[in-house]
C-alpha cells in the first residue's frame, strides 16, 4: 500500500498521468520542477495536481518547514570514507543555512527503509538526500507522490523516471583505471565489481571492457569477480583470482574498501605490491593515501558531490525550477605507489 503523509488519500502519479493524458515521466518532471515539459502540458498537469490535494500537502509541508530545519540523508550503511566524504560536502552547505542533517542507514533492509519513509512522511522534514541505490522505484515514487523535495546521489537517472540526481563519470573512471594498467604493460587485469544489479557497477565494468577492447586485449571472463563494495569481498575475490591457473598481474577494485581487502589477501600470501601485483581502487577516500603502499585510485569528487547535492536540494525546497535532471562531475586518476609494470612471477 502506498505511504501517504498524515493519512491523506491522494491520487498517485499514474492516476494523474492518466487524467492529464501524459506519461508518468512527464508528471514526475512537473512535480519536481524539471525542464523538458511544454508550457501547456505543464499547466494542464498543475491544474489536476492543484485539485487533487497536492497543493494542500505542499502548503502543509511549507508550514512544517519553518518549524523543522531538518534534512534527511538515507544511506545503505555507515561504511566509511565514501559516505563521510559526501556527508562532509553536505554539511559544508547546510552550515551556511542553519539546517541540520539527520542520517539514517537502511542496511538494505526493506522493513527499515519503510519505517524511515513513514517517519519522514509523518514528521517534519524539509527534504531528502538519497545516498543509496534507488533501483526500487517505489522509494522515489513515494517521495514524488508526497511532494517531498529530494535529490538522489551516486547513480544516473533511469530514463523512465524524472527526479534530480548527481553523480560522477563512472564509466570514464573504469576506462581510465584499466587504460593506465595497460599502459604499464599489464595484459591480465582482474576486476572486482560491485553488485552488477547497480548501474554504477555495470558502468565500471563497461569502462574496463572498453579499455581492453581498445588495446586489442580479449576479455577473460574468469578475471571478472562480482562483489559488494566491502573489504571482506575484496579479500575473498582476490583469493579467487589468485587461485586461477593463470592469475592476473594487476587488480582493479570497485572501490577503495575492496582495494583494502585486496591488500589483505596479497599480504596473506606474501605477494608484494606493486612489484608482484599492481592494485587500483576507486573513490579516493581519506585513508587511501595512508595505505601501505599508498593506493593508486580513481578519484570521485565526493565532497563536491555532497555540496552540489545539498545545493540542488535547497533550491528545490525554495521552490526554484532546476535546469536539468542529472549532473555528473568528472572522475580522475590519482597515481600513487601501488602500481608498476609486471614484474617478478610468483
Residue, then its C-alpha position, 0 to 999 in steps of 0.5 A: x500500500x502506498x505511504x501517504x503523509x498524515x493519512x491523506x488519500x491522494x491520487x498517485x502519479x499514474x492516476x494523474x498521468x492518466x487524467x492529464x493524458x501524459x506519461x508518468x515521466x512527464x508528471x514526475x518532471x512537473x512535480x519536481x520542477x524539471x525542464x523538458x515539459x511544454x508550457x501547456x502540458x505543464x499547466x494542464x498537469x498543475x491544474x489536476x495536481x492543484x485539485x487533487x490535494x497536492x497543493x494542500x500537502x505542499x502548503x502543509x509541508x511549507x508550514x512544517x518547514x519553518x518549524x523543522x530545519x531538518x534534512x534527511x540523508x538515507x544511506x545503505x550503511x555507515x561504511x566509511x570514507x565514501x559516505x563521510x566524504x559526501x556527508x562532509x560536502x553536505x554539511x559544508x552547505x547546510x552550515x551556511x543555512x542553519x539546517x541540520x542533517x539527520x542520517x539514517x542507514x537502511x542496511x538494505x533492509x526493506x522493513x527499515x527503509x519503510x519505517x524511515x519513509x513513514x517517519x519522514x512522511x509523518x514528521x517534519x522534514x524539509x527534504x531528502x538526500x538519497x545516498x543509496x541505490x534507488x533501483x526500487x522505484x517505489x522509494x522515489x515514487x513515494x517521495x514524488x507522490x508526497x511532494x517531498x523535495x529530494x535529490x538522489x546521489x551516486x547513480x544516473x537517472x533511469x530514463x523512465x523516471x524524472x527526479x534530480x540526481x548527481x553523480x560522477x563519470x563512472x564509466x570514464x573512471x573504469x576506462x581510465x583505471x584499466x587504460x593506465x594498467x595497460x599502459x604499464x604493460x599489464x595484459x591480465x587485469x582482474x576486476x572486482x565489481x560491485x553488485x552488477x544489479x547497480x548501474x554504477x557497477x555495470x558502468x565500471x565494468x563497461x569502462x574496463x571492457x572498453x579499455x581492453x577492447x581498445x588495446x586489442x586485449x580479449x576479455x577473460x571472463x574468469x578475471x571478472x569477480x562480482x562483489x559488494x563494495x566491502x573489504x571482506x569481498x575484496x579479500x575473498x575475490x582476490x583469493x579467487x583470482x589468485x587461485x586461477x591457473x593463470x592469475x592476473x598481474x594487476x587488480x582493479x577494485x570497485x572501490x577503495x574498501x575492496x582495494x583494502x581487502x585486496x591488500x589483505x589477501x596479497x599480504x596473506x600470501x606474501x605477494x608484494x605490491x606493486x612489484x608482484x601485483x599492481x592494485x587500483x581502487x576507486x573513490x579516493x577516500x581519506x585513508x587511501x593515501x595512508x595505505x601501505x603502499x599508498x593506493x593508486x585510485x580513481x578519484x570521485x569528487x565526493x565532497x563536491x558531490x555532497x555540496x552540489x547535492x545539498x545545493x540542488x536540494x535547497x533550491x528545490x525546497x525554495x521552490x526554484x525550477x532546476x535546469x536539468x535532471x542529472x549532473x555528473x562531475x568528472x572522475x580522475x586518476x590519482x597515481x600513487x605507489x601501488x602500481x608498476x609494470x609486471x614484474x617478478x612471477x610468483 
